[in-house]
Amino acid sequence: MASLTESVRDVGGFIREQRETAKVSLRQLARTAGVSNPYLSQIERGLRKPSAEILAQIAKGLQISAESLYQQAGLLEERPGDAQVATAIRLDPHLSERHKHVLLELYDTFCREHSQTTARQTTARQTTAPKTDPIPEEGTE
């Protein structure tokens, strides 16, 4: 598990990466998120650990889900499934926050149902498999 210092750096780096991808300046994001330029800069450099409330404001300013920032900060466990699918949904600029949330919920449900179905099928195969007696080797009877 990552140390606290590493998770703070990770979330800061993730915020910077998202900001640069969105082509938003540090000043613009700070204004949108309602924080000072120096504070946002310190977060991005891993010198400050933002609260969940500040992360939500930053997520809103970046137009990404707060959930993704919470996961990066270690405040929320990552959901089961393919992380690339969830990341692609979160980063899609054509989806609103509501759409992203709904798609992530659906994806999570499908993943859970699939793993439950797979577990049931495995259990069913194990309980219905015919019992076979070992075949005696020639000359051992």
C-alpha positions as CSV (number, residue, x, y, z in Angstrom):
1,M,0.0,0.0,0.0
2,A,1.2,3.5,-0.8
3,S,2.4,5.7,2.0
4,L,0.5,8.9,2.8
5,T,3.2,11.1,1.2
6,E,3.0,9.0,-2.0
7,S,-0.8,9.2,-2.2
8,V,-0.7,13.0,-1.7
9,R,1.9,13.2,-4.6
10,D,-0.2,10.8,-6.7
11,V,-3.4,12.9,-6.3
12,G,-1.5,16.1,-7.0
13,G,0.1,14.6,-10.1
14,F,-3.3,13.3,-11.2
15,I,-4.9,16.7,-10.8
16,R,-2.1,18.4,-12.8
17,E,-2.4,15.7,-15.5
18,Q,-6.1,16.2,-15.7
19,R,-5.8,20.0,-15.7
20,E,-3.2,19.9,-18.5
21,T,-5.3,17.5,-20.6
22,A,-8.3,19.8,-20.2
23,K,-6.0,22.7,-21.3
24,V,-6.9,24.7,-18.1
25,S,-4.4,26.9,-16.5
26,L,-3.6,26.6,-12.8
27,R,-5.0,30.1,-12.3
28,Q,-8.3,29.2,-14.1
29,L,-8.7,26.0,-12.1
30,A,-7.9,27.7,-8.8
31,R,-10.6,30.4,-9.5
32,T,-13.2,27.7,-10.6
33,A,-12.4,25.5,-7.6
34,G,-12.4,28.5,-5.2
35,V,-8.9,28.0,-3.9
36,S,-5.8,30.2,-4.1
37,N,-3.2,29.7,-6.9
38,P,-0.4,28.9,-4.3
39,Y,-2.6,26.3,-2.5
40,L,-3.5,24.5,-5.8
41,S,0.1,24.6,-6.8
42,Q,1.1,23.0,-3.5
43,I,-1.5,20.3,-4.0
44,E,-0.2,19.5,-7.5
45,R,3.3,19.3,-6.2
46,G,2.3,16.9,-3.4
47,L,3.0,19.4,-0.6
48,R,-0.6,19.6,0.7
49,K,-3.3,17.0,1.2
50,P,-6.6,18.5,0.1
51,S,-9.8,17.7,2.0
52,A,-12.6,15.8,0.3
53,E,-14.5,19.0,0.0
54,I,-11.6,20.7,-1.9
55,L,-11.2,17.6,-4.1
56,A,-14.9,17.8,-5.0
57,Q,-14.4,21.5,-5.9
58,I,-11.3,20.7,-8.0
59,A,-13.2,17.8,-9.7
60,K,-16.0,20.2,-10.6
61,G,-13.5,22.7,-12.0
62,L,-12.0,19.9,-14.1
63,Q,-15.4,18.5,-15.1
64,I,-14.4,15.0,-13.9
65,S,-16.0,12.9,-11.2
66,A,-15.1,13.6,-7.6
67,E,-15.0,9.8,-7.2
68,S,-11.9,9.6,-9.4
69,L,-10.1,12.2,-7.3
70,Y,-11.2,10.4,-4.1
71,Q,-9.8,7.2,-5.4
72,Q,-6.5,8.8,-6.3
73,A,-6.3,10.4,-2.8
74,G,-7.0,7.0,-1.2
75,L,-10.4,8.2,0.3
76,L,-12.4,5.8,-1.7
77,E,-11.6,2.2,-2.8
78,E,-11.5,1.5,-6.5
79,R,-14.4,-0.5,-7.7
80,P,-14.0,-4.0,-9.3
81,G,-13.7,-4.2,-13.1
82,D,-11.3,-3.0,-15.7
83,A,-9.8,0.3,-14.5
84,Q,-9.2,1.4,-18.1
85,V,-12.9,1.3,-18.8
86,A,-13.7,3.4,-15.8
87,T,-10.9,5.9,-16.7
88,A,-12.2,6.2,-20.2
89,I,-15.7,7.0,-19.0
90,R,-14.4,9.6,-16.6
91,L,-12.2,11.3,-19.2
92,D,-14.8,11.4,-22.0
93,P,-15.5,15.0,-22.7
94,H,-18.8,14.3,-24.4
95,L,-20.4,12.9,-21.2
96,S,-21.9,15.0,-18.4
97,E,-21.0,14.3,-14.8
98,R,-24.5,12.7,-14.4
99,H,-23.9,10.5,-17.5
100,K,-20.5,9.4,-16.2
101,H,-21.9,8.6,-12.8
102,V,-24.7,6.5,-14.3
103,L,-22.4,4.6,-16.7
104,L,-19.9,3.9,-13.9
105,E,-22.8,2.6,-11.7
106,L,-24.0,0.3,-14.5
107,Y,-20.5,-0.9,-15.3
108,D,-20.0,-1.7,-11.6
109,T,-23.3,-3.6,-11.5
110,F,-22.4,-5.6,-14.6
111,C,-19.0,-6.5,-13.2
112,R,-20.5,-7.6,-9.9
113,E,-23.2,-9.7,-11.6
114,H,-20.7,-11.3,-13.9
115,S,-18.4,-12.3,-11.0
116,Q,-21.4,-13.7,-9.1
117,T,-22.6,-15.7,-12.1
118,T,-19.1,-17.0,-12.8
119,A,-18.8,-18.1,-9.1
120,R,-22.2,-19.8,-9.3
121,Q,-21.3,-21.6,-12.5
122,T,-18.0,-22.8,-11.0
123,T,-19.8,-24.1,-7.9
124,A,-22.5,-25.8,-10.0
125,R,-19.8,-27.5,-12.2
126,Q,-18.0,-28.7,-9.1
127,T,-21.1,-30.2,-7.5
128,T,-22.6,-31.8,-10.6
129,A,-19.3,-33.3,-12.0
130,P,-19.6,-37.0,-12.1
131,K,-17.5,-38.9,-9.7
132,T,-15.2,-41.3,-11.4
133,D,-13.3,-44.2,-10.0
134,P,-9.6,-44.2,-10.9
135,I,-8.9,-46.6,-13.8
136,P,-6.7,-49.4,-12.6
137,E,-3.5,-49.8,-14.3
138,E,-3.0,-53.0,-16.3
139,G,-1.7,-55.9,-14.3
140,T,-2.6,-54.4,-10.9
141,E,-5.9,-56.2,-10.5
